[in-house]
Amino acid sequence: MTKRLFKATLACGCALAFRDGVEGSPVTVVISTKAATCTVASHVGGLPLYDHREALRPSTRHLPPPQADWEES
């Protein structure tokens, strides 16, 4: 087992905190303190950083049937 992480600091200087996650993600990463020198617009103190892993799952939509006679020119 690995050691459990409770807080961390990003290269921009922002401090992170970890909380219990919601459905689909076991952990929520939150910017606990935004650094005065941070220029990243998406870093807002007290708000979570969103995990986009669910967007990488295979699509649940039906794909169109392949066209055997189609060739790219």
N, C-alpha and C positions, 0 to 999 in steps of 0.2 A: 504494500500500500504506500501511496505517496503522502507526503505531508500536506495537510489542508492549508490552503492559502486564504488569508483573511483580508489583506490589503496589499496594494502594489502601487508603484509609481511609473507612469509612462515617460517616454523620452522627452515629451514636451513639458513635463513637470506636473501634470495633473495627477491627483491621487485617486485611486480606484478602491471601491469596496465591493464585496461580494455578498449577495443575498440569495435566499431560496428562490428558485425560479418558478415559472408557471408551466402550463402544459407545453410539451415539446422541447423544453430546455430546462435542465436541472438547476442551472445557476443563472442569476441575473447580475450583470456587471454594471455598476453605477459609478458615475463620476462623483466622488464625494466632495472633492475640492478642485476647482479649476485654477490652474496656475495663472498668475498675472502675465506671464510671458507667452502663454499658449495662444497660437494663431489659428487653431483648428475650430471652425465655426460650429461643428457638430458636438463639441465638448461643452456641455452646459452643466454646471454644478447641480447635483441632486437628481439629475435625470439619468435613466438607464441608457447604456449603449445596446443597440439591438443586435441580436444574433440572427444572421440570415441563413443558418444551416438548413432550415426547413425549405427555403427557396431552392436549395440544391438537390432536393429529393426528385426522383423521377416524376414526370408529369402524370396526372391522373386522367387527362383528356384522351379521347380516342384519336389516334392518328389516322390520316387518310390512307387508303390502301395504296401500296406501291404500284407504280405504272411500269410494267415490264418493257413496253415499246418506247419509252421516253429516253432520249439521249441528249446529253449536254453537248452543244457545239462549240 
